[in-house]
Amino acid sequence: MAEKEAKSIDKATLEMIEKAAQDGVRVVFDRAETTRACPIGAEGSCCSICAMGPCRVMAPKGKEETAEERRKRVGACRASPETIPSRNCVRQIATGTASHGHPASVMAKFLLAVAKGEAPGYEIKDEQKLLQLALDFGIKIGDRSNEEIAVDVGKLLLNEFGKQDGELLFLKRAPLKRQELWRKLGVAPEGIDKEVSEAMHRTHMGTDQDYQDLLHNGTKVALADGWGGSMIATEIQDIVFGTPAPVLSQINLGVLKEDEVNVIIHGHEPQLAEMMAVVAQDPEMIKYAKTKGAKGINLAGMCCTANEMLMRHGVPIAGNFLQQELAIVTGAVEAMIVDVQCIMQGLVDTANCYHTKIITTDSRAKIQGATHMEFDEHNAFESAKTVLKVAIDNFINRGKNVRIPKHKTDMIAGFSHETINYLLGGMFRASYRPLNDNIINGRIRGVAGVVGCNNPRTPHDAGNLAMTMELIKNDVLVLQTGCMAMASGKAGLMVPEAAAKYAGAGLASVCEAVGIPPVLHMGACIDNTRILMAATAMVKDGGLGDDLSDLPVAGAAPEWMSEKALAIGQYFVGSGVFTVFGVNWPTIGSKEVSDYLFKDMEKMYGGMWAFEPDPLKAAHLMIEHIDKKRKALGLDKARERVLYDMAMRRELE
Ligand code: BF8
């Protein structure tokens, strides 16, 4: 049992790992044990970009390297041990940027289809956001219809991907000082696809061979994600599906139901998921499910699609990244409907041991052994119905080997940047002023974004829980997205009562006054741009410096695994935020490169990376950074006063 506990801190996960073992099913936790991480690749010291290699350039461990050994420790082309990890890292950042950017360009086309009436069943839900964007972009509003305006907005945003000249439009949202810095350093991105393409070219054999220049370009391509692709996706999703507002729901495998057709939507793009949420409530479909002996249809989410459906519809979440196969191990899932990213190929093997159907729905992501049913957004209702019918028909094939863990937790999601604004300032004078004031008076020490994935190389959800609890205990308000938001949801940190239970006295008093949890769910990974916008709003509200790098804030991804996480981390660093990653660091094989990322970047961007696999130590690095920024702002005294007040209060008790 002790060994199993080390795999996860989540009881439902442990229960299903045990059931998988009993059923003879190998899941990610087992594969991670037999397929060990390659130590050369893990430190970034393997170059496989041309057929002269792969070349390995690891430094000798545990002994001083002689000058001769150092001279020979290079690739066949003489690529240095600095060039190689930097090149690998920039390629990962470019892939991460593309993985947000390509779906975002699909979203821009989708907005055009909705506006032109070519995607029946969808409509413009957030008029205010559409009009605000039109105003920002100088698009005529007048007495034109929302649809006419949306066509112009959609065209302009679509153009952001292919354009070859001129800065990305959303860069203008950043504080002025930051924009000027990006221009001065030559990292203000132009077209999103252009930046990805340039990064791939620069990292070709024999092109950019200056590690600092390579990483500089890595920042540029990452900024094209944060202030480009990801931000465009978030904005369009809000326009078409609605800007999230707080909603209560539940999370963990216990949300699956014994007597209903269980359908899990897993992936990242919300178009199909949105329509599934409608179709699953269709009386005709519910009636059809009853003809198969089920009491109803139970829709649940997995990974980032889960975040999208939760915050816009209150659809419960079955689990985060490492729980995807375990949902099938319950024996109670009729269909898992997947689109793109973070879909393990292992799902098909696992499904073969039960009755679950794995249905791929996106032309870009097929899996051998899965059923492919392409989703057509131009005929969305019928398309979603056809997929759902397959799940319902499969209910009669459910076997007797069913065990659904009891564990599920209440959570509140949907704290978009706009919602936080309203909650703090009220509907008529929405403002970040109360947040800034409470940071200035020291009740809130600072703000941290704790985001990213799960990774089987570190205990599931454990890094998040340790880090997040430590931060809130120290009066740091935590903003979350992606699979880390789900980990906190499962741990009970995303309900208002968590403030009194786990947060420091200062943070708890603010949360209680406003009625919010100490850990705020802000959406899917793509929605990390909401955190950028919240930070920008803090700068613009005044009193906390005049750039993002002045704010007492920090970022972290304690359990990351995806290339998207690296892109996100790099755009936070390039935006001036101190960012710490756990698990592993892709340039750790080179001291020069790591020093450049961990120290020198701060001189350029005001933000820098850190690597710390111990989540408690990492939390304290973040707190130290927050305190450093408070001191620079002259706010260290304010916090001392608050602590004095609290001590006095305790004496009085
Ligand atoms: O974009 S947090 S494991 S699900 S990559 Fe994937 Fe990581 Fe989860 Fe969503 Ni983000």
Residues whose N, C-alpha, C, O or C-beta is under 5 A from the ligand:
A	BS01	BF8	C303 C304 F321 C342 G452 C453 N454 G482 C483 C525 S562 K564
